[in-house]
Amino acid sequence: MCSLPPPPRGSTIAQPRNTSRQNQYTNSQTNVQIPSSSSSTSSDNNAVKTISLNSSNSRRNNNNRNSTSGRSTTANSANNNSINYITVIQQSCVPNDIVINPWTDGQFQVVDHEIKPIGWISLNIIDSIGNTQVQARCTYDPNGSLCISTPTSFHLYECIHASKPSINCVALHPPSLPSLDDVTLPEATPNIISSETNLIPKSAGLSTTQQAQLDAIIGKFTDVFYSNDDNIGLCPYVEFKIELQHEKPIRCRPYRLSEPDRQFLKTQIEKWLKQGICRHSNSPYAAPAFIVEQPFHESTPRRVVVDFSRTINPITNIDPHPIDQMEDVIQRMAGKSYNSKMDVKSAFHCIPIRDIDTYKTGFVTPDGHYEFLRMPFGVTNGPSTMTRAIKLAYNHLADHNVNTYIDDISTSHDDFNYHLKVIYKIFEATQKAGFKLTREKTQFAVSEITLFGRIISQDGVRPDPERIAAIERYLTLKSIHEVRSFLGFANQFRKYIRNYAVIAKPLTSVLKGLEKKTNNAPIVLTDDQQRTFESLKTAITTAPILAYFKQGLPTFVETDASYSGLGAVLSQEQNGKRRVIEYASRTLKDAETRYHSNELECTAVHWALTEKFRLYLLGHKFQLITATIQTAYVVAKSALIENLHDI
C-alpha cells in the first residue's frame, strides 16, 4: 500500500481495474509497503516489505503539483506481444486501495541482475486518446525500486513531475542489439589491403583470423580514409548558416606577424585556396588571422586561427542544438571487450557555408583578404552545426552502440563479429556523409581505447599518460597567465583527485577578483602556493583508475565538509572490493562560510545527492556515510531546516 499526493486535474494516472469507489490519496511518503510473495493476501501484516522511492523533497512536490503530467506512448505490438518491459517508478500517482496479487512465477532478469517480484497488480493506463487496459506487475528489486511490467504496446509510460522525468523505462529482459543480418562481411583474404592502408593502427589482441577479417573490411572501404590529397570530403546533410543580430560590417587590421609565422600562414592559405576551403574576397567584414602554438597536440603543433571574436561572433544568433556529453559517451563504452574509434579529417571544413553567408566570414592576413566557403574553426555555432551533421550521418546506428562527439565516432561491443558488422555500417555511413577518416587517429577492435584524453578499458577509466606528460612543462608558475593555464589543465583531472578543490584553493585564490587583462602580470608563489602546485602535479601523475558505475551493486556516497570546502566520493562494491566511481569537491560560497558545522555537513550531503551524483543515484538504494551523527539523523528523518530545501 502506498500513500501519495492526488494527481493534478487533467493528468494521466494509473487506476485499479474494476474499482467502483473513488480512489483516496494522501500526502507524499518516501516508503511503500507491499506484501511479500509468500503471503496469500495483501492484509498479512507479518509479511510486509518496505520499498524506498527516490522522490524529490515533499515541499517541492507540493509547490509543483500542478506541473505534474503523464503520458503513455503506444506502439504497434502485433508482432511483439511476447516481449515485456519494466517501468521503474520513482514517483507517481498510485491509488492507495490497490490490490496486490502474490507472485508465483519465480525470478526474471532486469538489465544486469535477477529480481524476485513480490506481487502483481492490474491497472488501467489512461492516455490522452482514451482508456487502454493492460496488466501490470508490481515488483521489488535490490535497489528498492517499485516496478511495473507492461507489454510493448506501453513500453514508454512517462510521468513528469516538477518538469523532470520521474519514471524511467528499462527492459524486462536485457535488450539484445538490433539485428545486422543484412550485412555481408567481405571474405578475409591475406594481404587484401595496400601498404598505405597498413598505416592504420592494429589491435595486438586479435587472432590472425580476426585481424584478417578486420583488414578485409578496411580494404573494402579504403576510400573513406583521407589520402593526403586535396579531397577532404564534403557533407551534403547541412549548411552552416550565420544569422546576425544586425548587418553593420566590422573590419579589423591584420595582426603583425614574424616572418616565419607569415610564411606559415601564407602556405596554409594557399592550401585552403587549392582545396576550395576559402577564396579571395572583397567582403566588408575583416577578422584578423594569426598562429597558435599547440606543442603537445599529436598531429597539429601549429594552427591558423581567425579571430572571429572581433567581428561576427558577438552578434551571431545562437544555434540551440545540443552537444553530447563526453561522460555519457564514456559510460556507454564502459567495460566492453572490443572498442573502436574514428576521427573525421578536418571535420569543420567538410561543412559548406550557405552562399548568402560566406561574405560574413571575411578575414585578413598581411598578404590578402579572404572569405571561407567551408565552416571554419572558431565561429559561434560551429560545434552545434558539426554535431547536427554528425548526428544526421550516424544516428541511425545509435541502437548499435555507435556514439558520436563533435567529430569523433566510437563504438564498443563484447561480440567480435557483431563489432565488425557495426564497423562496416559506420564505413557505409561515412561514405554517404562525404566524410574522410584520419588513419593515424583510428583504433579498431582494441581492449583499451584512448578517447577524450582517457584510457577506457574493461577495468575502468584512467587519464591518458600522454596527456598527463604535459604536466612536465609546468616547472614553476611565474605569471597570472601561467597560474590560470595550469589550473585549467589540472581541472581536467579533478574527478580523479580526492578533495581537489580544497587542495587547489591556495592557487585558485590567486585568480579571485582578477580581470583577464592582468594575464601577463608577474607573480611570486608563496610557500603554501608552491606546495599546492607540487601536490597537484603529484596527484595528477598518480591518478587512480576509476570504476564504471554498474546497476544493482551496493553503492556508497561519502561526504565531508570543512570551512575549506565540500567533498564527496561515490563508490561501489565490485567483485568484493570497494571501488571509486568519482571524486567530487568544491569550495564554499560566501554565505556558507558562516554556516554552523552541522549545517555545513548537511549542505555537503544535499550537494552530493542532488547535484554531483544525482544521475547515478536516481532509482537506486545507496548507503550514505557522513562525518557526524547529527547529519545522519537529519537525513534519516527527512527533517532538514527550510534553507536546506528538505534533503
C-alpha positions in Angstrom: 0.0 0.0 0.0 1.3 3.5 -0.8 0.3 7.0 0.2 1.0 9.6 -2.4 -0.4 13.1 -3.4 -3.5 13.5 -5.6 -3.0 13.8 -9.3 -3.4 17.3 -10.8 -6.5 18.0 -12.9 -6.3 16.5 -16.4 -3.2 14.4 -15.6 -2.7 10.8 -16.6 -2.9 8.3 -13.7 -2.8 4.6 -13.2 -6.1 3.3 -11.7 -7.0 -0.2 -10.4 -9.2 -2.3 -12.6 -12.8 -2.8 -11.6 -12.7 -0.4 -8.8 -16.1 1.2 -8.1 -15.2 3.6 -5.4 -13.2 6.8 -5.8 -9.5 6.5 -5.1 -8.2 8.2 -2.0 -4.8 10.0 -1.9 -2.8 11.4 1.0 0.5 13.3 1.3 3.7 12.0 -0.3 5.8 9.5 1.5 9.2 8.1 0.8 8.3 4.4 1.5 5.8 2.0 0.0 4.7 -1.2 1.9 3.9 -4.2 -0.3 3.2 -7.8 0.8 5.9 -10.3 0.2 5.4 -13.1 -2.4 4.9 -15.7 0.3 1.7 -14.0 1.5 -1.6 -15.1 0.0 -3.4 -11.8 0.8 -2.5 -8.2 1.0 -3.6 -8.0 4.6 -0.9 -10.2 6.1 0.9 -7.6 8.2 3.6 -10.1 9.2 4.9 -10.4 5.6 5.4 -6.7 4.7 8.4 -5.4 2.9 9.3 -1.7 2.5 10.2 -0.3 -0.9 12.0 3.1 -0.8 11.1 5.5 -3.5 13.7 8.1 -4.7 11.4 11.1 -4.5 12.1 14.7 -4.7 11.5 16.6 -1.5 7.9 16.9 -0.3 7.8 20.7 -0.1 8.9 21.0 -3.7 6.4 18.3 -4.7 3.5 20.3 -3.2 4.7 23.5 -4.7 4.9 22.0 -8.2 1.9 19.6 -8.0 0.1 21.4 -10.8 3.1 20.8 -13.1 2.7 17.0 -12.9 1.5 15.3 -16.0 1.7 11.9 -17.5 1.6 10.3 -20.9 1.6 6.9 -22.4 3.2 6.3 -25.8 1.6 3.4 -27.6 3.5 1.3 -30.2 2.3 -1.4 -32.5 2.8 -4.6 -30.7 1.1 -7.0 -33.1 4.3 -8.9 -33.6 5.8 -8.3 -30.2 3.2 -9.5 -27.7 5.6 -11.8 -26.0 8.0 -9.0 -25.1 7.5 -7.2 -21.8 9.1 -4.1 -20.4 9.6 -2.8 -16.9 8.8 0.7 -15.8 10.7 1.7 -12.7 8.6 4.1 -10.7 10.4 6.7 -8.6 7.3 8.9 -8.1 3.8 8.5 -9.4 0.1 8.8 -8.5 -0.8 5.2 -7.5 -4.1 4.6 -5.7 -3.9 3.7 -2.1 -6.6 1.0 -2.3 -4.8 -1.1 -5.0 -5.0 -4.9 -4.7 -1.7 -6.7 -4.9 -1.7 -10.3 -6.0 1.0 -12.8 -5.0 3.8 -13.5 -7.5 4.3 -17.2 -8.2 6.4 -17.2 -11.4 9.9 -17.2 -9.9 12.8 -14.8 -10.8 13.4 -12.9 -14.0 16.2 -10.8 -15.4 16.3 -7.0 -15.3 19.1 -5.5 -17.3 22.1 -6.9 -15.4 20.7 -8.8 -12.5 17.8 -11.1 -11.4 15.0 -10.0 -9.2 12.3 -11.8 -7.4 9.0 -10.0 -7.8 6.7 -9.8 -4.7 3.4 -9.4 -6.4 1.5 -8.1 -9.4 -1.4 -5.6 -9.9 -3.9 -4.9 -12.6 -4.1 -1.3 -13.9 -5.9 0.9 -16.4 -3.4 3.1 -18.1 -5.3 6.2 -19.4 -3.7 8.1 -22.2 -4.8 11.3 -23.9 -6.8 9.4 -26.5 -8.8 7.0 -24.3 -8.6 4.2 -21.8 -6.5 1.2 -22.7 -6.3 -1.6 -20.2 -3.1 -3.5 -19.6 -2.0 -6.0 -17.0 0.9 -4.7 -14.9 3.1 -6.4 -12.3 4.5 -4.7 -9.2 8.0 -5.9 -8.4 10.7 -5.3 -5.9 14.4 -5.3 -6.7 17.6 -4.9 -4.7 17.7 -1.2 -5.4 14.4 -0.7 -3.7 12.6 0.4 -6.8 8.9 -0.1 -7.4 8.4 -1.5 -10.9 5.6 -2.1 -13.3 5.8 -4.6 -16.1 3.7 -4.0 -19.2 3.5 -5.2 -22.9 5.4 -3.3 -25.5 2.3 -1.5 -26.5 3.0 0.6 -23.5 6.8 0.3 -23.4 7.0 4.0 -22.5 4.8 5.4 -19.8 6.3 8.7 -18.6 5.2 10.9 -15.7 6.6 14.4 -15.5 6.9 15.9 -12.0 8.2 19.4 -11.5 9.3 19.5 -15.1 11.6 16.5 -14.6 11.0 12.8 -15.7 10.2 10.7 -12.7 9.5 7.3 -14.4 12.3 5.5 -16.2 11.8 2.6 -18.5 14.2 -0.4 -18.7 13.8 -3.7 -20.5 12.4 -6.7 -18.7 15.0 -8.9 -20.4 18.3 -7.4 -21.4 17.6 -5.8 -24.8 19.5 -7.6 -27.5 21.3 -5.4 -30.0 19.4 -4.9 -33.3 20.0 -7.4 -36.0 22.7 -6.8 -38.6 21.8 -9.8 -40.8 21.7 -7.5 -43.8 25.5 -7.0 -43.5 27.6 -9.4 -45.5 31.2 -9.2 -44.5 33.9 -9.4 -47.2 35.9 -12.6 -47.3 39.0 -12.5 -45.2 41.9 -12.7 -47.6 45.5 -12.3 -46.6 47.2 -9.1 -47.8 44.0 -7.7 -49.1 44.9 -4.2 -48.1 47.6 -2.0 -49.5 50.7 -0.9 -47.7 49.2 2.6 -47.5 46.2 1.3 -45.6 48.5 -0.7 -43.3 49.3 2.6 -41.7 46.1 2.2 -39.7 46.9 1.0 -36.2 46.1 -2.6 -35.5 44.9 -4.4 -32.3 47.6 -6.6 -30.7 44.9 -8.7 -29.0 43.3 -10.1 -32.2 44.0 -13.5 -33.5 45.3 -13.9 -37.1 41.8 -14.8 -38.4 40.2 -11.8 -36.6 42.8 -9.5 -37.9 42.3 -10.8 -41.5 38.5 -10.2 -41.1 39.1 -6.6 -39.9 41.6 -6.0 -42.7 39.1 -7.2 -45.3 36.6 -4.6 -44.2 39.2 -1.9 -44.1 40.3 -3.0 -47.6 36.8 -2.7 -48.9 36.4 0.9 -47.7 39.9 2.4 -48.3 38.1 5.4 -49.9 36.7 6.5 -46.6 40.2 7.4 -45.3 42.0 10.6 -46.1 44.8 10.1 -48.7 46.9 13.2 -48.3 45.3 14.8 -51.3 43.1 17.8 -51.7 39.8 15.8 -51.3 38.9 16.4 -47.6 35.3 15.5 -48.2 32.0 17.4 -48.4 28.9 16.7 -46.3 25.6 17.1 -48.1 23.4 17.0 -45.0 23.8 20.5 -43.6 24.9 24.0 -44.5 26.5 26.4 -42.0 24.2 29.4 -41.6 25.2 32.7 -40.0 22.3 34.7 -38.6 23.4 38.1 -37.3 21.6 40.4 -35.0 22.5 43.4 -37.2 24.2 43.9 -40.6 26.7 46.5 -39.6 30.1 45.3 -41.0 33.1 45.1 -38.7 36.6 45.5 -40.1 39.9 44.9 -38.3 43.5 45.4 -39.4 45.6 42.3 -39.9 47.9 41.3 -37.0 51.6 41.9 -37.5 53.5 38.6 -37.6 57.1 37.4 -37.6 58.5 36.3 -40.9 58.3 32.6 -40.1 54.7 32.9 -38.9 53.8 35.0 -42.0 55.3 32.3 -44.3 53.4 29.5 -42.4 50.2 31.5 -42.7 50.7 32.1 -46.4 51.4 28.4 -47.0 48.2 27.4 -45.2 46.1 30.0 -47.1 47.4 28.7 -50.4 46.4 25.1 -49.4 42.9 26.3 -48.4 42.5 28.0 -51.7 43.5 24.9 -53.6 41.1 22.7 -51.5 38.2 25.1 -52.0 38.0 26.0 -48.3 38.3 29.7 -48.9 38.6 32.2 -51.7 39.7 35.8 -52.3 37.2 38.3 -51.1 36.0 41.9 -51.1 33.7 41.5 -48.1 33.1 44.4 -45.8 33.9 42.1 -42.9 37.6 41.5 -41.9 38.7 39.4 -39.0 42.4 39.1 -38.3 44.2 35.7 -38.7 47.1 34.6 -36.5 49.0 31.5 -35.5 48.5 29.5 -32.3 51.1 27.1 -30.9 50.0 23.6 -29.9 53.2 21.9 -28.9 51.5 18.9 -27.2 49.0 18.3 -30.0 49.5 14.9 -31.6 49.1 16.0 -35.2 48.9 19.8 -35.4 51.6 21.6 -33.4 50.7 24.9 -35.1 47.3 26.1 -36.3 46.0 29.1 -38.3 43.1 30.7 -36.3 40.8 33.6 -37.4 39.8 35.9 -34.5 36.0 36.0 -35.2 35.5 37.2 -31.6 36.5 40.7 -33.1 33.8 40.6 -35.8 30.8 38.3 -36.1 30.8 36.0 -33.0 29.4 38.6 -30.5 26.4 39.4 -32.8 25.6 35.9 -34.1 22.3 34.3 -33.0 22.9 31.1 -31.0 22.1 27.7 -32.5 20.4 25.7 -29.6 21.3 22.3 -31.0 22.7 20.3 -28.0 26.2 18.9 -27.9 26.8 15.4 -26.5 28.4 15.0 -23.1 31.8 13.2 -23.0 30.9 11.4 -19.8 27.8 9.9 -21.4 29.8 8.5 -24.3 32.4 7.0 -21.9 29.6 5.4 -19.8 28.1 3.8 -22.9 31.6 2.5 -23.9 32.2 1.0 -20.4 33.6 -2.4 -19.9 33.4 -3.9 -23.4 35.8 -6.3 -25.0 36.2 -4.7 -28.4 36.4 -0.9 -28.8 36.9 1.2 -31.9 37.1 4.9 -32.6 37.4 7.0 -35.7 38.1 10.7 -36.3 36.7 12.8 -39.1 39.5 14.6 -41.0 39.1 18.4 -40.9 35.5 17.9 -39.9 34.6 21.6 -39.8 35.9 22.1 -43.3 33.5 19.4 -44.6 30.5 21.6 -43.9 29.7 24.1 -46.7 28.7 27.6 -45.8 25.3 28.9 -47.1 26.1 31.1 -50.2 24.5 34.2 -48.8 26.6 34.0 -45.6 30.2 33.4 -47.0 31.0 37.1 -47.1 30.4 37.3 -43.3 33.4 35.1 -42.7 35.8 37.6 -44.3 39.3 37.6 -42.8 42.6 39.4 -43.4 46.3 38.5 -43.3 49.3 40.7 -44.0 49.1 39.4 -47.6 45.4 39.5 -48.5 41.7 39.4 -47.9 39.7 36.2 -48.0 36.4 34.6 -47.1 35.5 31.0 -46.2 33.5 28.6 -48.3 33.6 25.9 -45.7 32.9 26.2 -42.0 36.0 27.5 -40.2 37.2 26.9 -36.6 36.4 29.5 -34.0 32.9 30.5 -35.2 29.9 30.7 -32.9 27.6 27.7 -33.7 30.4 25.7 -35.3 30.3 22.9 -32.7 26.5 22.8 -32.8 26.4 22.6 -36.6 29.1 19.9 -36.6 27.1 17.9 -34.1 24.0 18.2 -36.2 25.9 16.9 -39.2 27.5 14.0 -37.4 24.1 13.0 -35.9 22.4 13.0 -39.3 25.2 10.8 -40.6 25.4 8.2 -37.8 22.3 8.5 -35.5 20.6 5.6 -37.3 23.3 3.4 -35.8 22.8 4.6 -32.2 21.0 1.4 -31.3 24.1 -0.5 -32.2 26.1 1.5 -29.6 27.6 3.9 -32.1 28.5 7.1 -30.2 29.5 10.5 -31.6 31.0 13.6 -30.1 31.7 16.6 -32.4 34.0 14.8 -34.9 34.7 11.6 -33.0 32.9 8.3 -33.7 33.2 5.4 -31.3 31.6 2.0 -30.8 32.1 -0.9 -28.5 30.8 -4.5 -28.1 31.5 -7.8 -26.5 30.9 -9.9 -29.7 33.7 -9.6 -32.3 31.6 -10.5 -35.3 28.9 -8.0 -34.3 31.6 -5.4 -33.8 32.9 -6.0 -37.3 29.4 -5.5 -38.8 29.0 -2.3 -36.9 32.3 -1.0 -38.3 31.1 -2.0 -41.7 27.9 0.1 -41.2 29.9 3.0 -39.9 32.1 3.0 -43.1 28.9 2.9 -45.2 27.5 5.9 -43.4 30.8 7.7 -43.7 30.7 7.2 -47.5 27.2 8.6 -47.7 28.0 11.6 -45.4 31.0 12.6 -47.6 33.5 12.5 -44.6 37.0 11.2 -44.6 38.6 9.5 -41.7 42.1 10.1 -40.3 44.1 6.9 -40.4 46.5 7.9 -37.6 43.7 8.6 -35.1 41.7 5.4 -35.7 41.7 2.3 -33.4 39.9 -0.9 -34.2 38.8 -3.7 -32.0 41.1 -2.9 -29.1 40.6 -3.9 -25.5 41.8 -0.4 -24.4 40.9 2.7 -26.3 42.2 6.3 -26.0 39.2 8.7 -26.0 38.9 12.3 -24.8 42.3 12.1 -23.1 41.3 9.0 -21.2 42.2 5.3 -21.4 38.9 3.3 -21.4 39.3 -0.4 -20.6 37.3 -3.3 -19.1 38.8 -2.5 -15.7 37.8 1.2 -15.7 38.9 4.6 -16.9 42.1 6.5 -16.3 43.9 9.6 -17.7 45.9 9.1 -20.8 49.6 9.0 -19.8 50.5 11.1 -22.9 48.0 13.8 -21.7 49.5 13.7 -18.2 53.0 14.0 -19.5 52.1 17.6 -20.5 52.3 18.4 -16.7 56.1 18.4 -17.0 56.0 21.6 -19.0 55.0 23.4 -15.8 58.2 23.8 -14.0 57.0 26.8 -11.9 54.4 29.5 -12.2 55.7 33.0 -12.8 52.6 34.9 -14.1 48.8 35.1 -13.7 48.5 33.5 -17.2 50.6 30.5 -16.1 48.5 30.0 -13.0 45.3 30.2 -15.0 46.7 27.8 -17.6 47.9 25.3 -15.0 44.6 25.3 -13.2 42.7 24.8 -16.4 44.9 21.8 -17.2 44.6 20.4 -13.7 40.8 20.8 -13.6 40.5 18.1 -16.3 41.6 15.6 -13.6 39.5 16.8 -10.7 37.2 13.7 -10.7 40.4 11.6 -10.1 41.6 13.6 -7.1 40.0 13.5 -3.7 39.3 17.0 -2.3 40.7 18.6 -5.4 39.0 22.0 -4.7 40.4 22.1 -1.2 43.9 21.2 -2.3 43.9 23.8 -5.1 42.4 26.6 -3.0 45.6 28.5 -2.4 46.2 28.7 -6.1 42.6 29.5 -7.1 42.6 32.3 -4.6 45.3 34.0 -6.7 42.8 34.5 -9.5 40.0 35.7 -7.4 38.8 39.1 -8.5 41.3 39.4 -11.2 40.4 40.5 -14.7 41.8 38.8 -17.8 43.8 41.9 -18.7 46.1 41.1 -15.8 47.1 37.8 -17.5 50.8 38.9 -18.1 51.2 40.3 -14.6 54.2 38.6 -12.8 53.7 36.6 -9.6 55.9 35.0 -7.0 54.3 32.0 -5.3 54.2 31.8 -1.5 55.4 28.6 0.2 51.8 27.5 0.6 51.0 28.1 -3.1 54.2 26.3 -4.2 53.3 23.3 -2.0 49.9 23.3 -3.6 51.4 23.4 -7.1 53.6 20.4 -6.3 50.8 18.5 -4.6 48.5 18.9 -7.6 51.3 17.7 -10.0 51.8 14.6 -7.9 48.1 13.9 -7.6 47.7 14.2 -11.4 50.6 11.9 -12.2 49.4 9.3 -9.7 45.7 9.5 -10.7 43.9 6.2 -10.0 41.7 4.0 -12.3 38.1 4.9 -11.7 35.5 2.1 -12.0 32.3 2.2 -14.1 29.0 2.6 -12.3 27.0 -0.6 -12.5 23.3 -1.0 -11.9 22.2 -3.2 -8.9 25.5 -3.2 -7.0 25.9 -1.9 -3.4 26.5 1.8 -3.7 28.1 4.2 -1.2 28.1 8.0 -1.0 30.7 9.5 1.4 30.5 13.2 2.2 32.7 15.6 4.2 32.7 19.3 4.9 35.1 21.8 6.4 35.5 25.6 6.2 37.9 25.0 3.3 35.3 23.2 1.1 33.0 20.3 0.5 34.0 16.8 -0.7 32.2 13.7 -1.7 33.1 10.2 -3.0 30.8 7.8 -5.0 31.9 4.2 -4.8 30.6 0.7 -5.3 31.3 -2.8 -4.1 32.5 -4.6 -7.2 34.0 -8.1 -7.2 34.5 -8.0 -3.4 36.3 -4.6 -3.5 35.2 -1.1 -2.8 36.0 0.9 -6.0 35.8 4.6 -6.5 33.4 5.8 -9.3 34.1 9.5 -8.9 35.5 12.1 -6.6 33.8 15.5 -6.3 34.6 18.7 -4.4 34.0 22.4 -4.4 34.9 25.5 -2.4 32.3 27.2 -0.2 30.1 30.0 -1.3 30.3 33.2 0.7 27.1 32.6 2.7 28.2 29.0 3.5 31.3 30.2 5.3 29.0 31.4 8.1 27.2 28.1 8.5 27.4 26.1 11.7 29.5 22.9 11.1 26.4 20.7 11.3 24.6 22.8 8.8 27.7 22.6 6.5 27.7 18.8 6.7 24.1 18.8 5.6 25.0 21.1 2.8 27.6 18.6 1.6 25.0 15.8 1.6 22.5 17.9 -0.3 25.1 19.0 -2.9 26.4 15.4 -3.4 23.0 13.8 -3.7 21.1 16.4 -5.7 23.9 17.8 -7.9 27.0 15.8 -8.3 25.8 12.2 -8.2 22.1 12.6 -8.8 22.0 10.8 -12.2 23.8 7.8 -10.7 21.5 7.6 -7.6 18.0 8.1 -9.0 16.1 4.8 -8.6 18.8 3.1 -6.5 19.3 2.4 -2.9 22.6 3.6 -1.5 24.4 3.9 1.8 25.2 7.5 2.9 28.3 7.9 5.0 28.7 11.3 6.8 31.1 12.7 9.3 28.6 13.4 12.1 25.8 11.6 13.7 23.7 14.8 13.7 23.8 14.8 9.9 22.8 11.2 9.7 19.9 11.8 12.0 18.6 14.7 9.9 18.9 12.9 6.6 17.2 9.7 8.1 14.3 11.7 9.5 13.9 13.9 6.3 13.6 16.9 8.6 16.1 19.4 7.2 15.5 23.0 8.0 13.9 25.2 5.4 17.0 26.8 4.0 18.4 23.3 3.1 15.4 22.6 1.0 14.3 19.3 2.5 17.0 16.9 1.5 
